[in-house]
Amino acid sequence: MDATVAVTSVEEVGSDTYAIRFDTPEGFGAEPGQFVKLGTTIGGDSVSRFYTLSSPTTEGTFEVTVAIDVEEGGDFSRFLTDVEPGVEMSLSGPFGDQYYDGEGRVVVLAGGPGVGPAVAIARRALDDGGEAAVVYRDDDPAHEVRLDDLRERGASIAVLGGDDDLAEPVADALTGAADEGVFVYGFADFVDDALAAIEAGGGDPDGAKVENFG
């Protein structure tokens, strides 16, 4: 769908990283792991970017997590540096078919901005009475408060440095349960490493739900 949405809150969740929450427009629904396109008009030109949901549901409000890089992100990143409640943006979506679909246990492998969908999927699985494991690799982790909350609720959480090997923590997270779903979110290099780790850990990389950020 296409709609106009208003920002309801902005929360800093890491270095130059913000969780931006919006009012959910009527008729909009999405699952954790899907993504939306947000945009605005600057100097008469339309600018937009895609962001994956970081909220477990879209009931009432929904959220995306944004890492702002003014130098590399361009006009839309510069726009987001000053975003505050009440600011309106265009919304299109949802997009993507690699999302949580009621799996009884979720194993989410996240690199960099993949932490957004990771915390969303893990929280949703726990809210639904399931189990969750997250393996997150980043030199400068974000969403540490939410990761701690997930850990306190019984989720298995492994936070790795940017150069750390995924093999052992991924093998520890995989159980091979019939209702276990494996998810991978991150840039191409991370996706390659994650799929190799799944295979090394006895999992099925072809069965993983993968969103490659490019």
Residue, then its C-alpha position, 0 to 999 in steps of 0.5 A: m500500500d501507499a500512504t503518508v505516515a507521521v513519526t511518533s517517537v525517535e529513540e537512540v539505540g546505538s551510535d548514530t542509530y535510531a529506532i523511529r516509530f510511526d503511526t500505523p495507517e489504516g489497512f497496513g499490516a506487516e510481519p517482522g522481517q518484512f521491509v518498507k520504503l520511506g521517502t520525502t521530497i527535498g528540493g522538488d526531488s523525491v528521495s527514499r530508502f528501504y528499511t526493515l521493520s524492527s517492531p514485532t507487530t504493526e498494531g497501532t504503531f510500527e518501527v524501523t531502525v535506521a543507521i544514519d551515515v550522512e556522508e554515504g547515505g545521501d539526501f535522505s540520511r541528512f533528512l533523517t538527522d533532524v527527524e522528530p515526532g510529527v514529521e511526515m513521510s511517504l510509505s510504500g509496502p510491505f515488501g519481502d517474503q523472508y519473514y517470521d511465519g509462526e515458527g516455534r523456534v527462531v534462529v536469527l543471524a544478523g550482521g550490522p543493520g540486520v539487528g533490527p529484524a533480529v530483535a523484532i523476530a525474536r521478540r515476536a517468537l517469544d510473545d507467541g510462546g516460542e523460543a529464540a536465538v540471535v547471533y549478531r555480529d557488529d563492531d559497534p552493536a546497536h539495540e543492546v537494551r533490547l538484546d538484554d531484555l530478550r536474554e532475560r526472557g530466555a532467548s539465547i543471545a550471542v553478540l560478536g565483534g565484526d571479525d569474529d567467526l560465526a561457526e561455533p555460535v551458530a552451531d550452538a544456536l541450531t537445534g535441528a528441531a522440526d519447527e525451527g526457522v533460520f533467518v539471515y539478515g545483513f550485507a552480502d559478506f555477512v550472508d555468505d559467512a552465515l550460510a557457510a556457518i549454517e552448513a558447518g553447524g549441520g543446518d540447511p542453508d537452502g532452507a534459511k530465510v535470507e534478506n541480503f542488503g546488498 
